[in-house]
Amino acid sequence: MTENDIKENARAWLEENWSIDLSLLTWRTRLLESGWGVPSWPKEYFGLGLSQNETSEVDEVFAEIGAIGAAHSGVRMLAAATLLEHANDSQKHQYLPGIITGAEAWCQLFSEPGSGSDLAGATTKAEREGDEWIVNGQKVWTTSAHHADFGLLLARTNWDKPKHQGLTFFVLDMHQPGVEVRQLKQMNGHASFNEVFFTDARIPHQNLVGSEENGWPVAITTLAHERRSFDRNRDGGGIMKKAGPIYDEYRQEVEIANEPYRWYPQRAGRVDLIVERAHQTGAIKDPVIRQEIAKLLMLNQSAQWTAARARAAQKAGKPQGPEGSLGKLAASNIARLASRVHTMITGSEAMLSGENSPMEGVIAEILVSVPAVSIAGGTDEIQKNIIAERVLEMPKETRFDGGPFKDVPRNQAHNEQ
Ligand SMILES: Cc1cc2nc3c(=O)[nH]c(=O)nc-3n(C[C@H](O)[C@H](O)[C@H](O)COP(=O)(O)OP(=O)(O)OC[C@H]3O[C@@H](n4cnc5c(N)ncnc54)[C@H](O)[C@@H]3O)c2cc1C
């Protein structure tokens, strides 16, 4: 099939099926049943087996017509990518439909108080009891756990094996008595993450993803997609501004899903505001500030080119290169420099928040949100380690955590089995 045929097929299907009078769930069910919701997925799992390039053609037609696509916000696409690669047939049929229709939301239960960068040091434990696994322990930093129906859980099931080999990956039902979610308030005033406590939480054995004690490669798949920013965006064509009940429903869905991410533009440093602010305040005439602005804009532009190269490689079906870690590191450097330039432009008033403050507190929010970029999705130091070892092929760090995990030195508080 040529690109034109694909576009024609998509257009013909939309003309027959898309209507703004449908409910969002009815519409998304049509997408699910036809494969047009996620055309790049395999035919047997709610897709059409199209390439990324062909899928972009379909996206264009959706945008042209103003049709809403499959749900794609939040952690659900990370869950989908992980399940498509590692889940069994019945798990895929159980969970992928709720992801596409948006009926079910997901969260990523990986980081713990004693294991963030050292993710494989997880001590949340799952023990087999008949047809169930009993989970005890704690996760932290879990974005959107307060909205989630299911969690991707990495838990320790064997303490006698080396740390990467004793982990198992599960799908956990978040709505059960043994799961307690507590929201954490951040220094920027938002509350996007949670602590999640498990006290004898239960997971049916059929929710184990991959095989027992082989959870690490499954978690790596989730992380690889996280760094690659897997989300496809079908919100072209100004869908967010269109009138009609189905668009209202969609806007409401996006608003709830995006609520934990409202401050994300600020955490990226708001480079887009810099030149205008410099003109408004007269700081543009200051030669030192001008130099810093130029440095920032150059850094930002080169990062955009790296991201464009990564997107082109992904579209061409090439395996992920070093761009993920390079891009993540560049984002941290840009955000930090942007927050410094904002402070140079605004002066001490940058610290003020509230109605009468510069840009109604946006500048202050930038200052207290930017540190998150160099932590989320793997810290700067971890990205540097990855680049050193996998791209520059430098010798690996000396490790002291081999042998049975129960004998690996850990913080006292996280030492219990
Ligand atoms: C906005 C945001 C959203 C998040 N969402 C989620 C989520 O949904 N689910 C989830 O599971 N987690 C989530 N996280 C957690 C995130 O993945 C961890 O915070 C991150 O991996 C760092 O772990 P840590 O906080 O335990 O820091 P630590 O690992 O304790 O690191 C502390 C410091 O030591 C450095 N360090 C650690 N190891 C090394 C090393 N080997 N070499 C050199 N330096 C090192 C680090 O770079 C850092 O500076 C989120 C975090 C943020 C900020």
The ligand as a Gaussian input file, in Angstrom:
#p B3LYP/6-31G(d) Opt

LIG

0 1
 C        9.101000      14.990000      38.336000
 C        9.431000      13.566000      38.767000
 C        8.561000      12.517000      38.440000
 C        8.832000      11.205000      38.840000
 N        7.921000      10.204000      38.556000
 C        8.167000       8.923000      38.965000
 C        7.194000       7.864000      38.754000
 O        6.083000       8.107000      38.231000
 N        7.482000       6.611000      39.174000
 C        8.668000       6.307000      39.771000
 O        8.868000       5.125000      40.091000
 N        9.618000       7.278000      40.020000
 C        9.378000       8.578000      39.628000
 N       10.312000       9.571000      39.882000
 C       11.530000       9.233000      40.638000
 C       12.832000       9.331000      39.861000
 O       12.923000       8.296000      38.908000
 C       13.964000       9.281000      40.895000
 O       13.850000      10.425000      41.720000
 C       15.331000       9.259000      40.232000
 O       15.552000       8.055000      39.580000
 C       16.466000       9.503000      41.272000
 O       16.373000       8.653000      42.350000
 P       16.456000       9.192000      43.840000
 O       15.518000      10.342000      43.976000
 O       16.259000       8.031000      44.768000
 O       17.918000       9.773000      44.008000
 P       19.231000       8.935000      44.383000
 O       19.293000       7.733000      43.518000
 O       19.263000       8.723000      45.855000
 O       20.379000       9.924000      43.953000
 C       20.896000      10.946000      44.835000
 C       22.072000      11.624000      44.141000
 O       23.151000      10.666000      43.962000
 C       23.537000      10.605000      42.598000
 N       23.894000       9.229000      42.212000
 C       23.189000       8.098000      42.491000
 N       23.792000       7.026000      41.944000
 C       24.890000       7.471000      41.285000
 C       25.920000       6.850000      40.518000
 N       25.937000       5.529000      40.304000
 N       26.888000       7.652000      39.975000
 C       26.901000       8.998000      40.183000
 N       25.941000       9.649000      40.916000
 C       24.966000       8.898000      41.450000
 C       22.305000      11.071000      41.827000
 O       22.629000      11.577000      40.547000
 C       21.722000      12.146000      42.742000
 O       22.384000      13.367000      42.540000
 C       10.032000      10.911000      39.534000
 C       10.918000      11.973000      39.874000
 C       10.620000      13.288000      39.523000
 C       11.553000      14.406000      39.923000

